[in-house]
């Protein structure tokens, strides 16, 4: 299984990028024993289109092009499901057991085109609050790391 985090925009050098990379590396390392081949972050440049609909469409097409065929697609969506870490872990376990890759998609400020949104396996929300895209990426990578530690039996997760 591969996990891809596809995001509109680039993290600038600094503490946010360092923290995101730390969680990505930890997830990749702790997931190796579970059959996780890689945890990749793919950054997509923001569209320069002037029209919001056009930006959304261009960004959605670019995101769709990096999602592996047959992958479980998880869209980060403020209107999505608010699940706990154990539920996310169960999803990842199921995709891994089924031999599927997983692509987590973080759209731009204009959202995602319905063609991408409608085909998603899961819509995931980090609560009702509005979060900057940089923090969403860090929180997502931390949750992927947490899931790999739960799956490997590490006491990182406390109940």
Phi, psi and omega in degrees: 000140171245146172243126179244131171252110181254124186224142172281131179096161182243141173280129176285157176302140179146192186298325180294315180295319180296317180292318178300315180294323178299314179291324178298313179297317179298317180297317180297317182292313182287340180274347182304317181291347180263359183094010178282115183283322181195157169236114186243146172246125178244119180261130180250130179297143176295143176294146178261007180299145181282330183272132182300319180297318180295317178301313181301315181295312181298317180293321179295321177296315180297318178295315181301327181290344179256359178276121180298145179301131178082000182288148169290129183249121181246118179262131172281119190215122181301341178261009183280188180288138176259095183251164178266176183298322179295323178292317177297319178300318179297320176299311181298319177301314180298317179293319179296313179298329179274003178073023181260146168281165176231134177241120176260126189243125177246109182282179178275182183297340180272356179092196183236148180295146179304328180298324178280317183295317184294333182269005184289147176283323184209139171253121187243131178242143172260053178088181184275349180289156174270128182243142173297147182302326180297317180289324177300317180297317179296314181297321178296312180296324176296319180291326175294317176299314179301317180298318180294326179288322176298314181296330181271002177081010180290143182283022179299322182268126180251134176248000000 
